[in-house]
């Protein structure tokens, strides 16, 4: 991977520029602490992804995933250092016992780790192994045990052991008057002291007390079999995570999505748009990251999918709260949380257009996630059905959620509805944008309406009483949806950094939901939208 592709993986916000204030949300990076901690408190997580490619935002994502798997606040998980030699992340976990903050023993941390939750949150990191620092050190020292002095000591101890065993056998045998020296002429081995052998008393070889047991620390990584191993001899039997074998191709795709990038200055952005062949070639290299239906262990989930091949990636999918823990289908919706600028968690939800049998689920999600805005970028029908009419003319009840239409505002390219949602004794206001100017199987001739929509959505999001993710959907929830989210993130990056990394943004989107930005034409359209936004910025700043 060229180094230039890795230079701008969503850097931290500069402090001074605040002119347009797009998508302003708090961001906190995580840096290795390099604290002096006892080895018995350290846990090392080994990754398939190169740890040198992890920036502060990805480390924050990693820390939150570990915290979720332990069921503790993220502040209790401390990234101590990145072990580049072993390609792992060394961490420790603190606890507030009796009001005193102290690190927890590594064995206790391993026991508390929910491997399924860990895999769901951190699947893209390619975790290969989790072990204590104590066992890692044992593994490093194992090669130095067989020095010359150690070898002589083992030989001497073995000889004494054989002599003692022989003497005991001579004393306990009633028919053996004394030991004799036996030399086998057919055997090249030197003479040894043995007990007499008779037809009725055969001497069977004793098992060696020095048989080496398999290492209880680091386990060998064989080929491409990437799995999470919690191999702790002090903890007894710990069940490893049962995940599918990751092929080298899949591992390479994961690493590409986590690390690829090409930051463009404003001038480079202008130049690149004129080279459509290069743009399309770059787009073709980005892994789609679609999932196999077998990865979703939810019976009959196909009844809730608009398209058979467009499924939510498991690690980031939205899970609806259900009364019954065993009713997996009622908690299923084809939707994913999508990160925003600087990896901001759950900035968006990308989902498919509601179907007749999923309208109630859609409104349950909007209520559960406290969404301030819904953005719909599709017509109800474009040759075939793309989405059902899921909002009422004035008032409607969808499951436990009541929806009231307060007002409607018609614009040239989209319609805005102010909605009130009621559930129990609670009420919330939500804005619904319906963008209808995107032509079927094409991209719009002008990027201006999309930028205007983005600005209006951001204005509503900033003034909303709720702070949940913005819900965006088209029909499948990946093409036009991906364009809108990528453009929003790209504009934010241009404003604050003066550069934009569309390749990295697209990789981040596809890591969260496979197939985001479906075609090369859509990828090119995002660049054109950013060119227009950049020209506005230049006009405002006089550049």
N, C-alpha and C positions, 0 to 999 in steps of 0.2 A: 504494500500500500504506500503510495508516495506520501512523503511527510506533509506536503501542502494540503493533502486531504484531511489531515488530522488537526490542523492548527486552530480551527475555530469550531469547537463543539459547544456552541452556545455559551460564550464567555459571560462573566458577571457583568451586571449593568454598570456603566459609568455613572458617576454621581451627578453630573451637572445638567444634562439635557432633560428637560421635562416639558417640551413645548406641546406635543400632541397627546401625550398621556394615554397611549393605546395599551390596553390590557395590563394596567398597573396592578400588580399583586405582589405580596411579600415573597422574597426568595432568600434562602439561606443555604449557602454551600457548606459542604463538610470537608474538613481538612484532616489528614492524619495527625494525631496528637503527640506521638513519640513519647509517651509517658513511661516512667520507670515502674513496671508492673511485674510481679512475680510470675514465673513461667507457669505455675499451677493455676493461674487465673486467665491465661491466654488461650484463645481458640483461633485456629487458622482455617479459613475457607478457601479452598483451591478452585480456580476458575479455568474454563476453556478459553475465555476471552483474555487477551493480553492486558494485565493490570496497568501497564504503562499508558494505556489508551483511556483510562478512566479519569474523568475530570471531577470537579467538586460537585456538580449536579448529579452525575451518575453515582458518586459515593453517597450522596444524600439519599438517592433512590435505594441504594443497597442497604444503607443503615435502616431505613424505614421498613424494608422488607424483612430484615432480621428481627426488628422490633415486633413486627406483626406476628412473625412465627413464634416469638417468645411470649407474646401477650404483655409487653411492657411498653412504657413511653419511649419514643425514639431517642430522647435525651439520655436514657440509661445505656444505650449502645454506643460504645466508643471505638472508632476506627483508630487503631494504634499506629500501624504502619503498613505499607505495601511491600510485600516480599517479592521483589522482581525475580530473584533467583529461583524461588519455588513457584512463582506465579500465583500467589495467594494474598488474601487480605487478612491481616492479623488484627483481632479485636478482643475487647473484654467488655463485660456487662457489669454495671454498678447497681447497687440496691440501697434502699434507705431503710436499714434495719435499726430500730430503736432511735430513729432520727439521725443516725450516722451513716454517711455515704461511704460504701466500701465495695470493692470488686467481688463478684460472686465466683466461687470455684468453677473451673472450666467443666468439670464433670457434671455439676449441677446445671450449668447452662445447656450442655448437650442433652441431658435428660429432659429439659423443659422445651426443647426445640420441636416444633410441629413441622415435620418435613414437608407435608402436603402444602401447608400455607407458605413455607419458604419457596417451594417450587413454583407455586402460583404467582407469587410476587416477583421472584427473581429468575424466572425461567430463561430470560434472554442472556443472563450472565454465564450460563453453561456451567453450573456448579458441579464439580467432579468429586469433591471430597470435603468432609469437615472433620477435623481432628483437634486434639489438644496440643498445645505447644510442648507439653511434657513428652508425648509420644513422638512428636517430630524430632525432638532432641535425641531421644533414644534411637530413632532411625538413623540420625547422622553419626552417632557414636558406634553403631553396630559394626561398621566396617573396620574399626580400630581394635576390636576385641582380640583378634587372632594375631597378636604380636609374638615375638620370640619367647618372652618370658611366660606369656599365657599358654603357649603351646607346650612348653616343657612342663608346666604345672599340671596341665590336663593329662599328659602322658604318665607322669609320676603318680598322679592320683588314680588313674586307670589301672596301673600295674599293681599298686597296693590293694585296690579293690579286688582284682582277680586273685591275688594271693590269699586275701582274707576269705573270699568265697570258697576257694579250694580247700583251705584248712578246715572250714566249717563242714564241708561235705565229707572230708576224711574222718573227722571226729564223729559225725552222725551216722556213718555207714558201718553196720555191724560186720559186713563181710569184707571189709577193706582193711587189711592190716597196716598198710602204709602207702603213701603216695609213691609213684614210680615216675621216672622220666621216660617219656615216649618220644621217639624221633621217627617221623614218617619219611621213608626213603623216597616215596613218590611225590612228596610235597616239598616245595622249595622253602617253605616257611621255617624259621628258626625253632628250636625245641622250646616247648612250654611246659609248665608243671600242670598236670591234670590229674583227676581222680581215675582209678582203674575203671574200665568199662567192661561190663558183662552183658550177656544176652538179655538178662532180665532187668538190667539197670542201665539204661541209656542216658547219657548226659545230654540234655537239650540246651542249646545256647540261650543265655539270659539276655533279655532286652537291655540295651545300653541305657544307663541313667543319664547319658549326655545327649540324647536325641533332641535336636533343635526343633523347637516349636515354631510354627509360622509366625512371622512378625505381626504383632498386635497393633502396630502403629500405622505407618503409611502403607497403603495398598497399591499394588501395581496398576498402572493405567494401561489396559490392553486395547490397542487399536483405537477405535472410535466409540467404544462403549462408555458413554458419558452418563454417570449416575451419581446420586448423592450417597456417600458412604459415611455413616456414623460408626466408626470402628473404634470403640473404646473398651479395652479389656477390663478396666475398673468398673464399668457400668453393667457388665453382663451382656445379655442379648438385647441389642437395639435393632429394630427393624429398619432396613434401608428403604429409601424411596424407590418405588417401583415405577420407573419411567421407561419409555420406549428408547431403543437404541438410536443415538443420533449419528447419522452418517457424516463423513468428512464434508460432503457437499452442504449438508444442513448446518454444520458447525461453521463453515466458511460464510454462509449466508447470515448467520447470527452475528458473527464478528463484523461483517460488512455493515449491517444495519446499526450496530452500536458505535462504529468508529468512522465510517466514511464521511467525507465532507469536502467542500471546495468553496471557501469564503470568497466572495466577489466584492470588490470595491464598486462604487457607483459607475465608474467608467468601464470596468470589466463587465458589469451587468449589461450596459448598453452594447458593448462589443459582442457579447455572447448571443444576444437575441438575434443578431444578424447572421449567426452561424447555426441555422436550424439543424443541419446534419449532426453537428457536434452535440447539440442539446438532446436530440433523439437517441444518439449513441450512448450518451451518459444515462439517460432514462432507462434504456434497455438493460443496463448492467445492474440495476437495483433489484434485489430479490423481492418477489411478490409477497412472500410470507403467508400464503394461504395455509389453512390447517386441514388435516385429514379429519373427516367426520368421526373417525374412531376415537379421536382425542376428546370428544365431548361425550362423557359417560352419563347421558341424560336420555332416558327412554322417550321415544316419540318426539324428540325436539324438532324433527323435520316438519311437523305440522305448524310450527311457528316461524319457519323461515320462508321468506319470499322467493329466494333463489337457493337451489340445492348446494351450490358450490361456494356461496358467500356466507361464511359462518364467523361467529365472534371468537377471537383468539382467547383461549381459556384464562391466561394469567391476568388479563385486564378486563374481562367481561363484567358487565353490570349484573348483579344478582339481586333479584327482587325479594323483599322480605315476605316470608310465607308462614302461615300459621302452623303448617305441618312440616317438620324437619325432613321427613321422608318423601314429601311431594316435590321432587326435583323439577318437574315440568312447570309447576306453578311459579317457581322462582326463576324460570328461564325467560330471557328476552334477547333478541339478536342485537346487542349493543355493547360498545366498549368505551371505557374511559380513555381519553386521549390527552397526552401531556401538551402543555402550551410552551410559550417562550421560556428558555432556560430550564426546560424539563419540569415546569410547574405541574404538579400532580392534579389530575382530574379537572383540568381547565375546560375540557369539552367532553361531550358524549357524542360519539358517532353511531348512528343507528339506521336501520332500514326504514322505509316507509311503512306505516302501520297497515296491517291486514284486518279483515273483518274480525278475526278471532284474537287479535292482539291489541285492539284499541284500548281496552281496559288496562292491559299491561303497560301500555305507553303512558297513560295518564298516571298510573301508580308510580312509574319511574320518575315522571316529572315532579310528582309530589314528594316522593321519598328522597330524591336527590336535591330538592329545593332549587330547581332550575329557575333562573330569572328570565331566560329568553329561550324560545324555540325558533330555529331557522329551518324553513322548508324550501328546498331548491328543486322542485319538480312540479309538473302538472299532474293532475289526477290520472290522466290518460294520455299516452303518447303512442299511438298504434295499439298498444296493450295497456292494461291497468298498471300504473306505477305506484299508486298510493290510494287508499280509501279516504273519504272525507271523514276525518276523525274528530272534528270540533262541531259544536252545535250552531244553529242559526242564532239562538238567543240563550237557551239554557238546556243543559243535558247532564245526565248522571251516568258515570262510567265506573262501575264497580263501587268503590267507596269514595270516589272523588266526584264532586259536582263542579261543573264548568259553566261559568256565566260570561257572556260576551258584553263587555262594557261599552266599547266604541270600536269603530272601523275607520281606518284612514287609507284612502286610495292614493298610491303614487304611480308614476309612469311604468315602473318595472316591477313593483312589488306592492303587496297590501299588508298593512299592519293592523293587528287586532289586540286590543287590551283586554285581557281575560282575568277573571277572578276565580281562583280555585278554592274549594271548601272541602274539608275533611274533618268530620267530627265538629269540634268547636273552634277549629282554626281556619283562618282564611289567608290567602296570599294573592298577590297580583303578579301576573306573568305577561310578557309581551310575545306575540306570535307574528313572525314575518314569513310571508309566502311570496317567494321570488319566482316569477313565471316567465322571465325573458330568456331563459336558457333553452336554445333550440334542441330538438331531439337528435341524438347521435352526433352532435357538433359542439363547438364552443362558441360563445357569443362573439359578435363582430367587434364589440367595444368592451373594454374592461371597466369603464366608468361606473356603470350601474352596480357592479360587484363591490367596488371600493366605497360607493355611497352606502350600500347595504351594510358593509362591514363597519363603517363609521357610526351608523345609526344603532347597530347592535351593540357596539362598544359603549356608546353613550347611555343606552338603557342598562347595560350590565353594571356600569359604574354607579348609577343612581339607584339601583335596585336594593330593596331591603334584604333580599336573600343573597348568599354568596356561593351558591352551588354552580355546577358546570353549565355552560351553554349547550343545549341540545341541538345538534345539526343532523339533518337527514335529507336524502334525496330519495331514490327508489331502493337501490342496494345499500346505500350508506357508505360508499367508498370513493366514487368518482367525483361528482360535483361537491360532495361533502368534503372530500380531501382537498379540493381546490380552495374552498372557502377557508378551511382551517389553516392550510399552508400559507395562503395569502395574508391572513391575519397575523400569524407568527412572523412571517417575513417582513411585513411592514413595521412591526414592533422592533425587530432586530435592526432594520435599516435606520429607524429613528434614533435608537439608543447607541448603536455601534458604528454606524456609517458604512457597514458591510452587510451582506446577506448571504446565507449559505442554504440555498434551496435544496441541494443534494442532501445535506445533513437533516434538514427539516423533513424531507420526504421519507428518509430512512427512519426517523423517529416516529412518524405517523404510521408507517408500515410495521414497525416493531410493536405498536399498540393495536393496530387493526390491519390485517392483511389486505393488500391490493389498493390501499389509499392512493388516489390519483391514478386512474386506470390506464390512461393512454398518453402517448407522447405529445399529442395535440394539447391535452389538458396540462401537461408539464410545461409546455411552451406558453400556454395561456397564463399560467401563474407568473412566469417571468415577465410577460408583457404587462400584467397588472402591477408588478413591482416596479417596472420601468416608469409607469405613469405616476405611481406614488412617489418614486424618487424624484421625478421632475417637479412635483409639488413641493417636496421638501427643499429641493435646491432653490426654488423660487422664494420660499419663505425665509430661508437662511441666507439667501444672496450668494450661493455658491455657483 
